Amino acid sequence: MKKVAEYLRTQAASLTAMADADNLTGKYADELAENARGLGRKLDLAEDRYREVKGHLSGWAEDLEEFQKRADRALRDAKDAQRTIDAHESRAEDPPRPSDGKPAEKPADTGKEDPRLKQAKEDLHDARTRLDTAEGDYEERADHVARKIRSSIDDDMKDSVWNDFKGWVADAEWLSKFADWAGWATTVLGLVAMVFPFVGGVVAALTLAAFLVHLVQAATGNGSWYDVVMDIGAFKLARVGTKAADKIKSLQQGSRNTAADLAKDRAKAQASSANKGARDSAAKRERKRGGTSGSKRNKARASRLNMERKNRAAGHDAAEEVRNADLPDITRGEKREALLDKAMGQQMKDIRNLRDMHPDNAALAANARKAEGLLLVHQGAWGVSTVADLGDKAIDSQFEQYGAWKDGMTAPMAGTSQW
């Protein structure tokens, strides 16, 4: 506190000199002088605080030393008295044996206490009294010094709401404990969510909560901006992986639609070919009979329209069958490739199967290529996020310098002079 007071005094003097300088001209000079003078007055108030509190604490240190000496003397005297009492009681319970080996008879009780025992008990009582007195004097003096310190900091220099909030964050140790717990919980539950996707919502909520705590701590100078950057990176990578998964699902639906259109066209073509053969046979029979009447022509036209309707129905049924087909089963290897996401593994296999069923279709081949690339993006986002998270926790638990380095990232943003 003495060093801080000296530093503040030096800075206040420099600001005052700057404000009183007469070799500066222009509008900036007036603004600079006004701000320097105002800041100088605040530094003077702060210097008064540190100087006065330093004086109170210096006197308190001397008082503490004296109280400790009094307590030490009382303890020493109490131990001496207790040893005398213990030795007397030991002799009374186990009297010395005479030379013949037979236990000696206890001396008759004369009604008078051993003077040395009596004095030891009085000394023990006196030591306890002196210790109680020293403790009472200590508490009284502590209250006195505390009042003096409060009086010294009760001046015109008031903390802002922001400063009060920063102090509250600094004292709230439960925030740090919660952030640490949430960090480990998201790491573990992130792995669980790969098998049980519904856990993903809990992971997202805990990640957001940890991010908000880290942000508040860093902004108030009580945490590291490195943790905030790590949280933002985790959000970004999770978003990249989620978008890649969504795009794979869209590509799978697109491939289903393309394959459904192909199945529809093929079914219609097959039905049309079969119908054409039937129509040609009917026309050939009519020509042999010498032509057809009007009613027969109408009947033939109705038959042709009915066949066309059936062709369209056949195409529609074939398309719906492809669209609504169950997703294919996948192997363990295919599931591992999708990072244990069964749905994504089935979607990838469906895209590949549809491509292989129609090797000449450019759209299905393009969808498969895009899906393969998105799968790599999904794997990479998960891998980088997991390695960064586990690596940060492992290094932080093993190397104190790493934690100190992260704490150093708070200084420039918090406005301290440590950076």
C-alpha positions as CSV (number, residue, x, y, z in Angstrom):
1,M,0.0,0.0,0.0
2,K,2.9,2.3,0.7
3,K,4.3,1.7,-2.8
4,V,0.8,2.2,-4.4
5,A,0.4,5.5,-2.5
6,E,3.8,6.7,-3.7
7,Y,3.0,5.8,-7.2
8,L,-0.4,7.6,-7.1
9,R,1.3,10.6,-5.6
10,T,3.8,10.7,-8.5
11,Q,1.1,10.3,-11.1
12,A,-1.1,13.0,-9.5
13,A,1.8,15.4,-9.4
14,S,2.5,14.7,-13.1
15,L,-1.1,15.3,-14.0
16,T,-1.2,18.5,-12.1
17,A,2.0,19.7,-13.8
18,M,0.4,18.8,-17.2
19,A,-2.8,20.8,-16.3
20,D,-0.8,23.8,-15.2
21,A,1.5,23.8,-18.3
22,D,1.4,27.1,-20.1
23,N,3.3,26.1,-23.2
24,L,0.3,24.2,-24.8
25,T,-2.1,26.1,-27.0
26,G,-5.3,25.1,-28.8
27,K,-8.6,23.6,-27.9
28,Y,-7.0,20.2,-27.1
29,A,-4.9,22.0,-24.4
30,D,-7.9,23.2,-22.5
31,E,-9.6,19.7,-22.7
32,L,-6.3,18.0,-21.7
33,A,-5.8,20.4,-18.8
34,E,-9.4,19.9,-17.5
35,N,-9.2,16.1,-17.7
36,A,-5.8,16.0,-16.2
37,R,-6.8,18.2,-13.3
38,G,-9.9,16.1,-12.6
39,L,-8.0,12.8,-12.7
40,G,-5.3,14.3,-10.6
41,R,-7.8,15.1,-7.9
42,K,-9.2,11.6,-8.0
43,L,-5.6,10.2,-7.7
44,D,-5.1,12.5,-4.7
45,L,-8.1,11.0,-3.0
46,A,-6.9,7.5,-3.8
47,E,-3.5,8.3,-2.4
48,D,-5.0,9.6,0.8
49,R,-6.8,6.3,1.1
50,Y,-3.8,4.1,0.6
51,R,-1.6,6.3,2.8
52,E,-4.0,6.4,5.7
53,V,-4.9,2.7,5.5
54,K,-1.2,1.9,5.3
55,G,-0.7,3.8,8.6
56,H,-3.6,1.9,10.3
57,L,-2.3,-1.5,9.1
58,S,1.3,-0.6,10.3
59,G,0.0,0.1,13.8
60,W,-2.2,-3.0,13.7
61,A,0.8,-5.1,12.8
62,E,2.6,-3.8,15.9
63,D,-0.5,-4.5,18.0
64,L,-0.8,-8.0,16.6
65,E,2.9,-8.8,17.5
66,E,2.3,-7.6,21.1
67,F,-0.9,-9.7,21.4
68,Q,0.9,-12.7,20.0
69,K,3.7,-12.3,22.6
70,R,1.2,-12.1,25.4
71,A,-0.5,-15.2,24.1
72,D,2.8,-17.1,23.8
73,R,3.8,-16.2,27.3
74,A,0.4,-17.3,28.7
75,L,0.7,-20.6,26.7
76,R,4.3,-21.2,28.0
77,D,3.3,-20.6,31.6
78,A,0.2,-22.8,31.2
79,K,2.3,-25.7,29.9
80,D,4.7,-25.3,32.8
81,A,1.9,-25.3,35.3
82,Q,0.2,-28.3,33.6
83,R,3.4,-30.3,33.7
84,T,3.7,-29.7,37.5
85,I,0.1,-30.8,38.0
86,D,0.5,-33.9,35.8
87,A,3.7,-34.9,37.7
88,H,2.0,-34.6,41.1
89,E,-1.0,-36.6,40.0
90,S,1.2,-39.3,38.6
91,R,3.1,-39.6,41.9
92,A,-0.2,-39.8,43.8
93,E,-1.6,-42.6,41.7
94,D,1.7,-44.7,41.6
95,P,3.7,-44.2,44.8
96,P,7.4,-45.4,44.7
97,R,8.1,-48.9,45.9
98,P,10.4,-49.4,49.0
99,S,13.5,-51.6,48.8
100,D,11.7,-54.7,49.9
101,G,9.5,-54.6,46.7
102,K,6.2,-54.2,48.6
103,P,3.9,-51.2,47.6
104,A,4.3,-48.4,50.0
105,E,1.3,-47.2,52.0
106,K,-0.2,-44.0,50.8
107,P,0.5,-41.1,53.1
108,A,-2.4,-40.1,55.4
109,D,-4.5,-37.2,54.2
110,T,-3.6,-34.3,56.4
111,G,-6.2,-32.0,54.8
112,K,-3.5,-29.7,53.5
113,E,-2.7,-29.4,49.7
114,D,0.8,-29.6,48.4
115,P,2.1,-26.0,48.1
116,R,3.7,-26.7,44.8
117,L,0.4,-28.2,43.4
118,K,-1.6,-25.3,44.7
119,Q,0.8,-22.8,43.1
120,A,0.7,-24.7,39.8
121,K,-3.1,-24.5,39.7
122,E,-3.0,-20.8,40.5
123,D,-0.4,-20.3,37.7
124,L,-2.6,-22.3,35.3
125,H,-5.7,-20.2,36.2
126,D,-3.6,-17.0,35.8
127,A,-2.3,-18.0,32.4
128,R,-5.8,-18.7,31.2
129,T,-7.0,-15.3,32.5
130,R,-4.1,-13.6,30.8
131,L,-5.0,-15.4,27.5
132,D,-8.6,-14.4,27.8
133,T,-7.6,-10.8,28.4
134,A,-5.2,-10.8,25.5
135,E,-8.0,-12.2,23.2
136,G,-10.5,-9.5,24.4
137,D,-7.9,-6.7,23.9
138,Y,-7.2,-8.2,20.4
139,E,-10.9,-8.1,19.4
140,E,-11.4,-4.6,20.8
141,R,-8.3,-3.3,19.0
142,A,-9.3,-5.1,15.8
143,D,-12.7,-3.4,15.9
144,H,-11.0,0.0,16.5
145,V,-8.6,-0.4,13.5
146,A,-11.5,-1.6,11.3
147,R,-13.5,1.5,12.1
148,K,-10.4,3.7,11.3
149,I,-10.0,2.0,7.9
150,R,-13.7,2.4,7.1
151,S,-13.4,6.1,8.0
152,S,-10.4,6.5,5.8
153,I,-12.2,5.2,2.7
154,D,-15.4,7.0,3.5
155,D,-14.7,10.0,1.2
156,D,-15.9,11.6,-2.0
157,M,-14.5,8.9,-4.1
158,K,-17.4,6.5,-4.7
159,D,-17.5,3.2,-6.6
160,S,-19.7,3.1,-9.7
161,V,-22.4,0.4,-10.2
162,W,-20.0,-1.3,-12.6
163,N,-17.2,-1.4,-10.0
164,D,-19.7,-2.9,-7.5
165,F,-20.7,-5.5,-10.0
166,K,-17.0,-6.4,-10.7
167,G,-16.5,-6.8,-6.9
168,W,-19.5,-9.1,-6.7
169,V,-18.2,-11.2,-9.6
170,A,-14.8,-11.4,-7.9
171,D,-16.4,-12.6,-4.7
172,A,-18.8,-15.1,-6.3
173,E,-16.6,-18.2,-6.3
174,W,-19.6,-20.3,-7.2
175,L,-19.5,-18.8,-10.7
176,S,-16.1,-20.3,-11.4
177,K,-17.1,-23.6,-9.9
178,F,-20.3,-23.7,-12.0
179,A,-18.3,-22.8,-15.2
180,D,-15.8,-25.6,-14.5
181,W,-18.6,-28.1,-13.8
182,A,-20.5,-27.0,-17.0
183,G,-17.3,-27.4,-19.0
184,W,-16.7,-31.0,-17.9
185,A,-20.4,-31.8,-18.2
186,T,-20.5,-30.6,-21.9
187,T,-17.4,-32.6,-22.7
188,V,-18.9,-35.8,-21.3
189,L,-22.5,-35.2,-22.5
190,G,-21.1,-34.2,-26.0
191,L,-19.9,-37.7,-26.4
192,V,-23.2,-39.1,-25.0
193,A,-25.1,-37.0,-27.5
194,M,-23.4,-38.8,-30.4
195,V,-25.3,-41.9,-29.4
196,F,-28.4,-40.2,-27.9
197,P,-29.0,-37.0,-30.0
198,F,-31.8,-35.7,-27.7
199,V,-29.0,-34.9,-25.2
200,G,-27.7,-32.3,-27.6
201,G,-30.2,-29.7,-26.2
202,V,-28.7,-30.1,-22.7
203,V,-25.2,-29.7,-24.1
204,A,-26.1,-26.5,-26.0
205,A,-27.7,-25.0,-22.8
206,L,-24.7,-25.8,-20.6
207,T,-22.3,-24.5,-23.2
208,L,-24.2,-21.3,-23.5
209,A,-24.3,-20.9,-19.7
210,A,-20.5,-21.5,-19.4
211,F,-19.9,-19.0,-22.2
212,L,-22.0,-16.3,-20.4
213,V,-20.1,-16.9,-17.1
214,H,-16.7,-16.7,-18.8
215,L,-17.8,-13.6,-20.7
216,V,-18.9,-11.8,-17.5
217,Q,-15.7,-12.9,-15.6
218,A,-13.4,-11.7,-18.4
219,A,-15.3,-8.4,-18.9
220,T,-14.9,-7.6,-15.2
221,G,-11.3,-8.6,-15.0
222,N,-12.0,-11.8,-13.0
223,G,-11.5,-14.3,-15.8
224,S,-9.6,-15.0,-19.0
225,W,-10.7,-13.9,-22.5
226,Y,-9.0,-17.1,-23.7
227,D,-11.9,-19.1,-22.2
228,V,-14.4,-16.8,-24.0
229,V,-12.5,-17.4,-27.3
230,M,-12.6,-21.2,-26.6
231,D,-16.3,-21.1,-26.0
232,I,-16.9,-19.1,-29.2
233,G,-14.8,-21.6,-31.1
234,A,-16.8,-24.4,-29.7
235,F,-20.0,-22.7,-30.8
236,K,-18.6,-22.1,-34.2
237,L,-17.4,-25.6,-34.7
238,A,-20.7,-27.0,-33.4
239,R,-22.5,-24.8,-35.8
240,V,-20.3,-25.9,-38.7
241,G,-20.9,-29.6,-37.8
242,T,-24.7,-29.1,-37.5
243,K,-25.0,-27.3,-40.8
244,A,-23.0,-30.0,-42.5
245,A,-25.3,-32.6,-41.0
246,D,-28.4,-30.6,-42.2
247,K,-27.0,-30.3,-45.7
248,I,-26.4,-34.1,-45.8
249,K,-30.0,-34.7,-44.9
250,S,-31.1,-32.3,-47.6
251,L,-28.9,-34.0,-50.2
252,Q,-30.4,-37.4,-49.2
253,Q,-33.9,-36.0,-49.7
254,G,-32.8,-34.6,-53.1
255,S,-31.3,-37.9,-54.1
256,R,-34.6,-39.6,-53.1
257,N,-36.6,-37.2,-55.3
258,T,-34.3,-37.6,-58.2
259,A,-34.4,-41.4,-57.9
260,A,-38.2,-41.2,-57.5
261,D,-38.5,-39.3,-60.8
262,L,-36.3,-41.8,-62.5
263,A,-38.5,-44.7,-61.2
264,K,-41.6,-42.8,-62.3
265,D,-40.3,-42.3,-65.8
266,R,-39.2,-46.0,-66.1
267,A,-42.5,-47.3,-64.8
268,K,-44.5,-45.1,-67.2
269,A,-42.3,-46.1,-70.1
270,Q,-42.7,-49.8,-69.3
271,A,-46.5,-49.5,-69.0
272,S,-46.7,-47.4,-72.2
273,S,-44.7,-50.0,-74.1
274,A,-47.0,-52.8,-72.9
275,N,-50.1,-50.7,-73.7
276,K,-48.7,-49.9,-77.2
277,G,-48.3,-53.6,-77.9
278,A,-51.9,-54.2,-76.9
279,R,-53.2,-51.3,-79.0
280,D,-51.2,-52.5,-82.1
281,S,-52.7,-56.0,-81.8
282,A,-56.2,-54.6,-81.4
283,A,-55.8,-52.4,-84.5
284,K,-54.4,-55.3,-86.5
285,R,-57.4,-57.4,-85.7
286,E,-59.8,-54.6,-86.7
287,R,-58.1,-54.1,-90.0
288,K,-58.6,-57.8,-90.9
289,R,-62.3,-57.4,-90.1
290,G,-62.5,-54.5,-92.6
291,G,-62.5,-51.5,-90.3
292,T,-64.3,-50.3,-87.2
293,S,-67.6,-48.6,-86.5
294,G,-68.0,-45.4,-84.7
295,S,-69.0,-47.0,-81.4
296,K,-66.0,-49.3,-81.6
297,R,-63.7,-46.3,-82.2
298,N,-65.1,-44.6,-79.2
299,K,-64.6,-47.7,-77.2
300,A,-61.0,-47.9,-78.4
301,R,-60.4,-44.3,-77.4
302,A,-61.8,-44.8,-73.9
303,S,-59.6,-47.8,-73.5
304,R,-56.6,-45.8,-74.6
305,L,-57.4,-43.1,-72.1
306,N,-57.8,-45.7,-69.3
307,M,-54.4,-47.1,-70.2
308,E,-52.8,-43.7,-70.0
309,R,-54.4,-43.1,-66.6
310,K,-53.0,-46.5,-65.4
311,N,-49.6,-45.5,-66.8
312,R,-49.6,-42.3,-64.7
313,A,-50.8,-44.2,-61.7
314,A,-48.0,-46.8,-62.2
315,G,-45.4,-44.0,-62.4
316,H,-46.8,-42.3,-59.3
317,D,-46.7,-45.5,-57.3
318,A,-43.2,-46.3,-58.3
319,A,-42.0,-42.8,-57.3
320,E,-43.8,-43.0,-53.9
321,E,-42.2,-46.3,-53.3
322,V,-38.8,-44.9,-53.7
323,R,-39.5,-41.8,-51.6
324,N,-41.0,-43.7,-48.7
325,A,-38.6,-46.6,-48.7
326,D,-37.0,-47.3,-45.3
327,L,-33.5,-46.1,-44.8
328,P,-30.9,-48.8,-45.2
329,D,-29.3,-50.6,-42.3
330,I,-25.7,-49.7,-41.6
331,T,-22.7,-51.5,-40.2
332,R,-20.7,-50.6,-37.1
333,G,-18.0,-49.2,-39.4
334,E,-20.5,-47.0,-41.2
335,K,-21.9,-45.8,-37.9
336,R,-18.4,-44.9,-36.6
337,E,-17.7,-43.1,-39.8
338,A,-20.8,-40.9,-39.0
339,L,-19.4,-40.4,-35.5
340,L,-22.0,-42.8,-34.0
341,D,-24.9,-40.7,-35.5
342,K,-27.1,-43.5,-36.9
343,A,-29.4,-41.3,-38.8
344,M,-26.5,-39.6,-40.6
345,G,-24.9,-42.9,-41.4
346,Q,-28.1,-44.2,-42.9
347,Q,-28.5,-41.0,-45.0
348,M,-25.0,-41.3,-46.3
349,K,-25.5,-45.0,-47.2
350,D,-28.8,-44.1,-48.9
351,I,-27.1,-41.4,-51.0
352,R,-24.4,-43.8,-52.1
353,N,-26.8,-46.6,-52.8
354,L,-29.0,-44.4,-55.1
355,R,-25.8,-43.2,-56.9
356,D,-24.8,-46.8,-57.5
357,M,-28.3,-47.8,-58.7
358,H,-28.1,-45.1,-61.3
359,P,-24.4,-44.7,-62.3
360,D,-25.2,-42.7,-65.4
361,N,-27.2,-40.0,-63.5
362,A,-25.1,-36.8,-63.0
363,A,-27.3,-35.3,-60.3
364,L,-27.0,-38.4,-58.0
365,A,-23.3,-38.6,-58.6
366,A,-22.9,-34.8,-57.7
367,N,-25.0,-35.3,-54.5
368,A,-22.8,-38.2,-53.4
369,R,-19.6,-36.1,-53.9
370,K,-21.1,-33.2,-51.9
371,A,-22.2,-35.5,-49.1
372,E,-18.7,-37.1,-48.9
373,G,-17.2,-33.6,-48.5
374,L,-19.8,-32.5,-45.9
375,L,-19.1,-35.7,-43.9
376,L,-15.4,-34.8,-43.8
377,V,-16.4,-31.3,-42.6
378,H,-18.6,-32.8,-39.9
379,Q,-15.8,-35.1,-38.8
380,G,-13.2,-32.3,-38.8
381,A,-15.4,-29.9,-36.8
382,W,-16.1,-32.6,-34.1
383,G,-12.4,-33.7,-34.0
384,V,-11.0,-30.2,-33.7
385,S,-13.5,-29.2,-31.0
386,T,-12.9,-32.3,-29.0
387,V,-9.2,-32.2,-29.2
388,A,-9.1,-28.5,-28.3
389,D,-11.5,-29.0,-25.3
390,L,-9.7,-32.1,-23.9
391,G,-6.3,-30.6,-24.6
392,D,-7.2,-27.4,-22.8
393,K,-8.4,-29.3,-19.7
394,A,-5.5,-31.7,-19.7
395,I,-2.8,-29.0,-20.0
396,D,-4.5,-26.7,-17.5
397,S,-4.5,-29.5,-14.9
398,Q,-0.9,-30.3,-15.4
399,F,0.9,-27.0,-16.0
400,E,0.4,-24.0,-13.7
401,Q,2.2,-21.7,-16.3
402,Y,-0.6,-22.4,-18.7
403,G,-3.2,-21.2,-16.3
404,A,-1.1,-18.1,-15.6
405,W,-0.8,-17.4,-19.3
406,K,-4.6,-17.6,-19.7
407,D,-5.1,-15.3,-16.8
408,G,-2.7,-12.8,-18.5
409,M,-5.2,-12.5,-21.4
410,T,-7.6,-10.7,-19.1
411,A,-5.3,-7.8,-18.4
412,P,-5.5,-5.8,-21.6
413,M,-9.3,-6.0,-21.8
414,A,-9.8,-5.3,-18.1
415,G,-7.8,-2.1,-18.2
416,T,-5.1,-3.1,-15.7
417,S,-1.5,-2.1,-15.8
418,Q,-0.1,-5.7,-15.7
419,W,0.0,-6.3,-19.4
